[in-house]
Amino acid sequence: MLLVMDSDGPTLEQLSRAECMRLMGTVSVGRIVYTRQALPAVELVNFALADGDIVIAADSGGKLAAATGGAVVAFEADSMDAAAQAGWSVTVVGYSRAVTGSEEVRRLNRIELVPWAPGGRDHFLRISPSIVNGRRLSAQPLAVP
């Protein structure tokens, strides 16, 4: 579905699930939204996509790992060009789970997931997307079929 804000101005496009996941694969930083002490919490994290899931490396003793195992979480990634007033944003809602199988941990250790923050990351979380929504704002009008 394409929503045109102004025929001579920017356009807002709803993205398909496939396009959302493709775009998410082009960035390495996103935000996880979860519940901590019965309140919403948001953390900036590095991530990678593996087998259609979002994978985050975390400290097994940290608050993020403790709060998200088996929980419903939201995840958001985006990219923008402020000068052009254009960009995209994708939001995923799904169940997170701790990766516990030794073979799966070995496999995830081989993906390109390089945390920016200092400290150890000895724990992987997987988010399996159930709901995927995305929008792209383009500076130039898009052709409407």
C-alpha positions as CSV (number, residue, x, y, z in Angstrom):
1,M,0.0,0.0,0.0
2,L,1.3,3.4,-0.9
3,L,0.2,6.6,0.8
4,V,1.0,9.8,-1.0
5,M,1.3,12.8,1.3
6,D,1.4,15.4,-1.4
7,S,1.6,14.9,-5.2
8,D,4.6,17.3,-5.4
9,G,6.2,16.5,-2.1
10,P,7.4,13.5,-0.1
11,T,5.6,10.1,0.0
12,L,5.0,7.7,2.7
13,E,5.1,4.0,1.7
14,Q,4.0,1.0,3.7
15,L,6.5,-1.8,3.3
16,S,6.0,-5.5,2.8
17,R,7.3,-7.9,5.4
18,A,10.0,-9.1,2.9
19,E,11.2,-5.5,2.3
20,C,11.2,-4.8,6.0
21,M,13.4,-7.7,6.7
22,R,15.7,-6.9,3.8
23,L,16.1,-3.3,5.1
24,M,16.8,-4.5,8.6
25,G,19.6,-6.6,7.2
26,T,21.3,-3.4,6.0
27,V,21.9,-2.0,9.5
28,S,23.5,-3.3,12.6
29,V,22.0,-1.2,15.4
30,G,18.4,-1.2,16.6
31,R,16.3,-0.7,19.8
32,I,14.8,-3.5,21.8
33,V,11.7,-2.6,23.8
34,Y,10.9,-4.8,26.8
35,T,9.4,-4.8,30.3
36,R,11.7,-4.2,33.2
37,Q,10.2,-4.0,36.7
38,A,6.7,-3.7,35.2
39,L,7.7,-0.6,33.1
40,P,8.7,-0.2,29.5
41,A,12.4,-0.2,28.8
42,V,14.3,0.6,25.6
43,E,17.9,-0.3,24.9
44,L,20.1,0.4,21.9
45,V,21.7,-2.8,20.8
46,N,23.8,-4.3,18.0
47,F,22.0,-7.1,16.1
48,A,22.2,-9.4,13.2
49,L,19.6,-11.4,11.3
50,A,19.9,-15.2,11.3
51,D,17.4,-17.6,9.8
52,G,14.7,-14.8,9.7
53,D,15.2,-14.0,13.4
54,I,16.8,-11.0,15.1
55,V,19.9,-12.0,17.1
56,I,21.3,-10.0,19.9
57,A,24.5,-10.7,22.0
58,A,24.1,-9.9,25.6
59,D,25.7,-10.4,29.0
60,S,24.1,-13.4,30.6
61,G,24.0,-11.7,34.0
62,G,22.6,-8.4,32.6
63,K,19.2,-6.9,32.9
64,L,18.4,-7.3,29.2
65,A,19.0,-11.0,29.2
66,A,17.1,-11.5,32.5
67,A,14.1,-9.5,31.3
68,T,13.7,-10.8,27.8
69,G,14.0,-14.6,27.9
70,G,10.6,-15.9,26.9
71,A,9.0,-12.5,26.8
72,V,7.1,-10.6,24.1
73,V,9.3,-7.7,22.9
74,A,9.3,-5.1,20.3
75,F,12.4,-4.3,18.1
76,E,12.9,-1.3,15.9
77,A,15.6,-0.5,13.3
78,D,15.8,2.5,11.0
79,S,17.9,4.5,8.7
80,M,17.4,8.2,7.8
81,D,18.9,11.0,5.8
82,A,18.1,14.2,7.8
83,A,19.2,16.5,5.0
84,A,16.9,14.8,2.4
85,Q,14.1,14.2,5.0
86,A,13.9,10.6,3.9
87,G,14.4,7.2,5.5
88,W,12.7,4.1,6.7
89,S,11.7,2.5,10.0
90,V,10.8,-1.1,10.7
91,T,9.1,-2.4,13.9
92,V,8.9,-6.1,14.8
93,V,7.0,-7.7,17.7
94,G,7.7,-11.2,18.7
95,Y,8.8,-13.7,21.3
96,S,12.4,-13.5,22.5
97,R,14.2,-16.6,23.8
98,A,17.7,-17.4,25.1
99,V,19.8,-19.5,22.8
100,T,20.9,-22.5,24.8
101,G,21.9,-25.2,22.4
102,S,25.7,-25.5,22.1
103,E,25.6,-26.1,18.3
104,E,23.4,-23.0,17.8
105,V,25.7,-20.9,20.0
106,R,28.7,-22.1,17.9
107,R,26.9,-21.1,14.7
108,L,25.8,-17.7,16.1
109,N,29.4,-17.1,17.2
110,R,30.3,-17.2,13.5
111,I,27.9,-14.5,12.3
112,E,29.0,-10.9,12.0
113,L,27.6,-9.6,15.3
114,V,30.1,-7.2,16.8
115,P,28.9,-5.4,20.0
116,W,30.0,-1.7,20.3
117,A,29.6,-1.6,24.0
118,P,32.4,-2.8,26.3
119,G,32.1,-5.9,28.3
120,G,31.5,-9.6,27.7
121,R,28.7,-10.9,25.6
122,D,28.3,-14.6,26.4
123,H,24.6,-15.0,25.8
124,F,22.5,-14.8,22.6
125,L,18.8,-13.7,22.4
126,R,16.7,-14.5,19.4
127,I,13.5,-12.6,18.5
128,S,11.2,-14.4,16.2
129,P,9.1,-11.9,14.3
130,S,5.4,-12.3,14.6
131,I,4.3,-8.8,13.6
132,V,6.4,-6.8,11.1
133,N,5.5,-3.2,10.1
134,G,7.6,-0.7,8.2
135,R,7.4,2.6,6.4
136,R,9.6,4.5,4.1
137,L,9.5,8.2,3.7
138,S,10.9,9.3,0.3
139,A,11.8,12.9,-0.5
140,Q,10.6,12.5,-4.1
141,P,7.1,11.3,-5.1
142,L,6.9,7.6,-6.0
143,A,5.0,6.4,-9.0
144,V,1.6,5.2,-8.0
145,P,0.5,2.1,-10.0
